[in-house]
Amino acid sequence: MVEESAPSLVKQINAIYHDVEAQFYNARHPEIFDYEQEELLGMARLVVERLSGFDTVTCIDFGTGTGFIPEFFAKTLMGYEKPSFRWVLCDISLTMLQVARERLKNRGCQVLGCVVMDAERPAFKAGSADVITVNSVLHHLPAPQEFVRECLGLLHYGGLLVISHEPKLGYYRSFLWHVVKGVQYVYSRLKYLRTALQPRQQVGNSRNALFWEQVESKLGAAKITHLSREQVQKLVDFHSPTAGGSLGPNRGLDALHLVSGGWEIVQTHTYAHLGKLALKQPKHSLLRRIDKVLRVVFPRAGSLFWVVARKAQQ
């Protein structure tokens, strides 16, 4: 049923879900601000260095959420005299945009405007952007490849597309996943770790219950009452292998496929080799050490990826 849902329903549920999530986002996604800090800063540094000859850069941030991508770039730019980034923030959720604008006021980000928009139907002039950033968005879209094709028209030749925090197709079919399952088994048997984590889980469960109460209230107002929480989550994280608490090993995205045709790959990188085990506990020192070892042994086999691609000259 979920796999056959109309794209319009997927987008409607995403808008409702993220309107509610705006007030919970940082608490629900600690991995972006803890585990992924190093990854995102490294990615931003690569982009800034590629644009060092520019005085100003116009960047469209699709699915901006609470504005963490412009914030990461602002941190990176503190070490450079130029370029100066100007941001257009886009999201399907008006509430997310309001939170992002307020968040970025005093963080060194020049915001040109905020636009409520379906990412698959961007309403910008051709060649209007130097850079397009899209973090943790493509797996929410029914047709991510269509969005990437639209980006070709929005960028001038030589412009950069930056895709990050996307689930890697094939991770849950790989040899590494069997290794990770073994780590998970051992980890689940360490009672002292579970005891240490229990207080945070209790707080998290309370917050999660409040979140879902608000989502279900908004879904009811929109006359969408036939879906379970698991089905809603699967529609929100449409291409995610772990959406809705179940494992779909054939779901995920292929970085090389996304940026084929009209693109030149600048760099691509995988990370989160322990999958959600490390993402859910981003400050856990033991898990971070294991993850670092797996990065060395399996450098191209992480569960998530980022890719920077350049619009090729005709």
C-alpha positions in Angstrom: 0.0 0.0 0.0 2.8 2.4 1.0 4.9 1.7 -2.1 1.8 2.4 -4.3 0.8 5.7 -2.7 0.4 8.7 -5.0 3.2 11.2 -5.0 0.8 13.9 -4.0 -0.1 12.0 -0.8 3.6 11.5 0.0 4.3 15.2 -0.4 1.2 16.1 1.7 2.3 13.9 4.5 5.8 15.2 4.3 4.6 18.7 4.7 2.4 17.9 7.7 5.2 15.8 9.3 7.9 18.4 8.9 5.6 21.2 10.1 5.4 19.4 13.4 9.0 18.3 13.4 10.3 21.9 13.2 10.0 22.3 16.9 11.5 18.9 17.7 14.1 18.6 14.9 17.4 19.2 16.8 16.4 16.8 19.5 15.2 14.1 17.1 18.3 14.3 14.9 21.3 14.6 17.1 23.4 12.9 14.5 23.4 16.0 12.3 24.9 18.2 15.0 27.1 15.6 16.7 28.0 12.6 14.6 28.0 14.4 11.2 29.7 17.6 12.3 33.0 16.5 10.9 31.5 15.1 7.7 29.5 18.2 6.9 32.3 20.6 7.7 34.7 18.6 5.5 32.1 18.7 2.7 31.5 22.4 3.1 35.3 23.1 3.1 35.6 21.2 -0.3 32.9 23.3 -1.8 34.3 26.6 -0.5 37.8 25.8 -1.8 36.3 25.0 -5.3 34.7 28.5 -5.2 37.6 30.4 -3.9 37.8 32.5 -7.1 34.2 33.9 -6.5 33.5 37.1 -4.7 29.9 36.1 -4.0 28.0 32.8 -4.3 24.3 32.4 -4.7 23.2 29.2 -3.1 19.7 27.6 -3.1 19.3 25.2 -0.1 16.4 22.8 -0.8 14.8 21.2 2.2 16.6 23.6 4.4 14.9 22.3 7.6 16.1 24.4 10.5 19.0 25.9 8.5 21.9 23.7 9.6 23.5 23.6 6.1 23.9 27.4 5.8 25.2 27.3 9.4 27.8 24.7 8.6 29.0 26.8 5.6 29.1 29.9 7.8 31.4 28.1 10.2 33.6 27.0 7.3 33.7 30.5 5.7 35.1 32.0 8.9 38.6 30.9 7.8 38.3 32.5 4.3 38.2 36.0 3.0 35.9 35.0 0.2 33.6 34.0 -1.2 30.5 35.5 0.4 27.5 33.1 0.4 24.0 34.4 -0.2 21.2 31.9 0.6 17.8 31.2 -0.7 16.1 28.8 1.7 13.4 26.4 0.3 11.3 23.9 2.1 7.9 22.2 1.8 7.1 23.3 5.4 6.5 26.9 6.2 7.1 26.2 9.8 10.6 24.9 9.0 11.4 28.0 7.1 10.3 30.2 9.9 12.5 28.3 12.3 15.4 28.5 9.9 15.2 32.2 9.3 15.1 32.9 13.0 18.0 30.5 13.7 20.2 32.1 11.1 19.7 35.7 12.0 22.8 35.9 14.2 24.9 33.2 12.6 26.7 35.0 9.9 24.3 33.9 7.1 23.0 36.3 4.4 19.5 35.1 3.6 18.1 36.5 0.4 14.7 34.9 0.9 12.6 31.9 2.0 10.3 30.0 -0.4 7.7 27.3 0.4 8.2 24.9 -2.5 7.9 21.3 -3.7 11.6 20.4 -4.4 10.6 18.5 -7.5 9.0 21.6 -9.0 11.5 24.4 -8.3 10.3 27.8 -9.5 13.6 29.6 -10.3 15.1 31.0 -13.4 17.5 28.9 -15.4 21.1 29.5 -14.4 20.1 31.4 -11.3 22.4 29.5 -8.8 26.1 28.9 -8.3 25.5 26.2 -5.8 22.5 24.0 -4.8 22.6 22.2 -1.5 20.2 19.4 -0.5 20.8 17.6 2.8 18.6 14.6 4.0 16.0 15.4 1.4 16.2 13.1 -1.6 15.0 10.0 0.2 11.8 11.9 1.1 11.0 12.6 -2.6 8.9 10.2 -4.7 11.2 11.0 -7.8 14.6 12.2 -6.6 16.2 11.7 -10.0 13.7 14.2 -11.4 14.8 16.8 -8.8 18.5 16.2 -9.8 17.6 16.8 -13.5 15.8 20.1 -12.5 19.0 21.2 -10.8 20.9 21.1 -14.1 18.7 23.9 -15.4 19.0 26.0 -12.2 22.8 26.0 -12.1 25.0 27.8 -14.6 27.7 25.8 -16.2 30.3 24.8 -13.7 27.9 25.2 -10.8 27.9 22.7 -8.0 25.3 20.3 -6.6 25.9 19.2 -3.1 23.9 16.2 -1.9 24.3 14.8 1.6 22.9 12.5 4.3 21.3 10.1 1.9 20.9 6.3 2.5 23.3 4.2 0.3 21.6 1.6 -1.8 23.0 -1.8 -1.1 24.3 -1.2 2.5 21.8 -3.6 4.0 22.8 -6.3 1.5 26.5 -6.0 2.1 29.1 -8.0 4.0 29.6 -5.0 6.2 26.0 -5.2 7.4 26.6 -8.7 8.7 29.6 -7.4 10.6 27.5 -4.6 12.0 24.8 -7.1 13.1 27.4 -8.9 15.1 28.4 -5.6 16.7 24.8 -4.9 17.5 24.3 -8.2 19.1 27.3 -7.7 21.4 26.3 -4.2 22.1 22.7 -5.2 23.1 24.2 -7.6 25.7 26.2 -5.0 27.5 23.8 -4.3 30.3 25.8 -1.4 31.9 25.5 0.5 28.6 21.8 0.0 28.4 21.4 1.2 32.0 23.5 4.3 31.3 21.4 5.1 28.3 18.0 4.5 29.9 17.4 8.0 31.3 17.8 9.5 27.9 15.5 7.0 26.4 12.7 7.8 28.8 13.0 11.5 28.0 13.1 10.7 24.3 10.1 8.5 24.5 8.0 11.3 26.1 9.1 13.7 23.5 8.4 11.2 20.7 4.9 10.6 22.1 4.1 14.4 22.0 5.5 14.6 18.5 3.3 11.8 17.2 0.2 13.2 19.0 0.7 16.5 17.0 1.3 14.7 13.7 -1.8 12.6 14.1 -3.9 15.6 15.0 -2.8 17.4 11.8 -3.3 14.3 9.7 -6.8 14.0 11.2 -7.6 17.6 10.3 -6.5 16.8 6.7 -8.8 13.7 6.8 -5.9 11.3 6.6 -6.8 8.8 9.3 -6.2 5.4 7.6 -2.4 5.2 8.1 -0.5 3.7 11.1 2.5 5.5 12.5 4.7 3.0 10.7 3.0 3.7 7.4 3.3 7.4 7.9 7.0 7.1 8.6 7.5 4.9 5.5 5.8 7.6 3.4 7.9 10.4 4.9 11.2 8.5 4.4 10.1 7.1 1.1 13.4 5.7 -0.1 15.0 4.9 3.3 15.9 1.3 4.0 14.9 1.6 7.6 11.7 3.7 7.3 8.9 2.8 9.6 11.0 0.5 11.8 11.3 -2.3 9.2 14.3 -3.2 7.0 13.9 -2.8 3.3 17.3 -3.9 1.9 16.4 -2.9 -1.7 15.6 0.7 -0.8 18.1 3.5 -0.8 19.8 5.7 -3.4 22.8 5.3 -5.7 25.1 8.4 -5.8 26.5 7.6 -9.2 23.1 7.0 -10.7 21.7 10.3 -9.3 24.4 12.4 -10.9 24.7 10.6 -14.2 24.1 12.6 -17.4 25.2 16.2 -17.4 27.3 16.0 -14.3 30.9 15.6 -13.4 31.6 14.1 -10.0 33.9 16.2 -7.9 33.9 13.9 -4.9 31.7 11.3 -3.2 32.1 9.8 0.2 30.4 7.3 2.4 30.1 7.3 6.2 28.0 6.0 9.2 29.5 2.5 8.7 27.6 1.2 11.8 24.3 2.4 10.3 21.7 3.7 12.8 23.5 2.1 15.8 26.1 5.0 15.8 23.7 7.6 14.6 21.3 7.1 17.5 24.2 7.4 20.0 26.4 10.0 18.3 28.5 10.8 21.4 29.1 7.1 22.5 32.9 6.8 22.5 33.0 3.0 21.9 30.7 3.1 18.9 32.7 6.0 17.4 35.9 4.1 17.7 34.4 1.0 16.1 32.9 3.2 13.3 36.3 4.7 12.6 37.9 1.3 12.3 35.2 0.2 9.8 35.8 3.4 7.8 39.4 2.4 7.3 38.6 -1.2 6.4 35.5 -0.5 4.3 36.0 3.1 3.0 33.2 2.9 0.3 30.6 0.9 2.3 29.0 3.3 4.7 25.3 3.5 5.2 25.1 7.2 4.2 26.8 9.2 1.5 27.4 12.7 0.3 28.4 13.7 -3.2 29.5 17.0 -4.8 28.9 17.2 -8.5 29.6 19.9 -11.1 27.4 20.8 -14.0 29.3 19.9 -17.0 30.0 22.2 -20.0 28.1 21.4 -23.1 
